[in-house]
Amino acid sequence: MTPADEKRLSKFLSLVLRHDPGAAGVTLDPEGWVDLDALIVGAASKGKGFTREELSTVVANSDKKRFTISPGGRSIRAAQGHSVAVDLSLAPVVPPAVLFHGTAERNVASIQTRGLHAGSRRHVHLSPDIETALRVGRRHGRPAVFFVDAARAWTQGHRFYRSENDVWLTDPLPAIFLDLVDDA
């Protein structure tokens, strides 16, 4: 499997497991899991064939660890980023004092006015460090990074969750908890 093939399969898995399970003719369970064999058969029926070994390679090589295979090896789900209704069964976790949000520079004024919103996703995504936030921001254009005063938000009732791949998740956050990093 070439790196380009891995990238294509990863993007397809993201589509199916986060946004459109019908693209592979499958249904996610309430926690976002789908049977691996059903996924492989369903994807093949839609012209997107791959083997269990290829799928395992993509999961193992994913630098962002976007996908999780169940302990028994029978099911797979996306770690976070869903636009479809799923319950990842994540318990609230006290966050580090500061987290970071990477975005495109063109979004700065809106965020400074309206705060952070999930958009089409179920949660706002936050990074544990500036470097990760910068990588996220670069995917969308010239990057900008916000400090998130997670400690203060937590004490004021905002809940935080940490996904299996170390992405921090929360509900919308008002701008009072955000400061733009000047030298990002």
N, C-alpha and C positions, 0 to 999 in steps of 0.2 A: 504494500500500500504506500503510495507516494505521499509526501507532505500535502500536496494539493488535494489528493483524494481524502486524506484525513480531515482537512479543513472543510471540504464539501460535506462530508458526513457529519462533522460536528455542527455545522450550520443547520443541516437538515434535522438533526436531533434536537437542537435548540428550538427550532420551529415547532416540531411535534410535541416535545415535552414541556414547552413553556406557553405556547400560543395556539396551536392548531393541531390537536391530536388527529383530527380527520384527514390531515395531509398524509397520514400513514394508515388510515382506516382503523384507528384504535380509539379506545376511551381510557382516560386516566381515572384511577380510583380517587376517592375523596382526598387522599394524601399525595396525589400526583404520581403514583406508581403505575407502571404498565408492565405486563408480562413480557419478558424478552422475546420469547418465541412468537407471541402474537404480534409484537412490533416488527420482527423480521419478516413474518409472513405478510402482514399488512403493508409494510413498505414495499415489498416486492410486488404486491398486487397493484401498487401505484407507480411502478417503474423505477423504484429506488432501492434496488437490491443490494444487500450487504450480508456478510456472515457474522456469526457470533464472535469469531476471532477478530474481525475488523472492528466491530463495535467495542470489544474489550481493549483493542489497541487505542482507539480514540479516547476512551474513558481514562486509560492509564497515562496517555501522553498529553492530556489536556493541561496546559499550564495554569489555567484558572480553575481546574477541578469542577467544571460546570455540572457534571453528572455523577450520580451515586448509584451503584449497584447494590441491591439489598444483601444483607448478610448471607442468605442462602443462595445468592447468585441467580435468582429466578426473575427478578424485576429490576427496573431502572426508573429513575426520575431525575428531573433537573433540581439542582441544589437551591436555586432561587430564580427570580426574574420572571415569574409567571404573570401572564395577563388573564389567564383562565382561573376560575375559582378552585383553589386547592388549599388544604390546611396542612402545612408542613409539620405541624405538631411541635413547633419550637416554643420553648418556655421563655418568658422574659428573663433577660440577663442584665445585671448591672454593667453598663458599658465602661470603657476606659474614660478618663476625664475628657479627652479630646478625640474626636474622629474627624474624618475629612470627606468632602464631597467634590468629586471631579466633574467638570462640565465643560461645555464650549464657552468661550469668551462672550459670544453673542447672547448667552442666557443670563449673564451677571445682573443686569439691571432688573430683570423680571424677578430673579431669586431674591435680590436685595429688597424688593418691594413685597412680593407675595410669599417668600419663604420657599421651602422645598416641598414638592408634590410628587407623587408617584407616577403621574401621567397615566399611561396605559397599564402599568404594572401594579401589583398588589401592595408594594412597599417602596419607600425611598431607600436607595442603596447607598451605603457609606463605606469608606475604606479605613483600614487601621493605620495607614501611613500616607504621607504626602506623595511618595513615589507611585504608589498604586493609584491614587486619585489622579495624578498627572497622566498616567497611562489611560485611564478611563476617559479623561477629558480630551486627550489627543484623538480618540476614536471619533470624536464629533466635531473636530476643527481645532482651532487654536485653543489650548487648554487654559482653564481657570480653576482654582481650587479654593474651597471654603473651609475654614476651621469650623467645626461643629462643637459647641459647648455641650457635650453629651452629659456631663455630670450635672449641670444645672437643669437641662431638659429632663433628666431622670427624676431629679428631686421635685420637679414641677408636674410630674405625672405622666410624662411621655415614656412609652415602653420601647425597649430595644431588644432585638433578637440577633443571634449570631448563627448564620447558616453553616452547613457542614464544610463549606469551602472558605470560611473566615470572612465572608461579606457580612457587614452589619446591616440590619434591616430595621426600619421604623416607619411609623405613620407620618403624615405630613408634619413638617416642623416650621414654625413661624420664624421669620427673619431675625427675631431678637436673639436666637441661639446661634447665629451665623456671623462670621467675619471673613472677609476676602483676604486670602494670603497675597501679600503685595508682590513677592518675588517669585511666584510660581512660574 
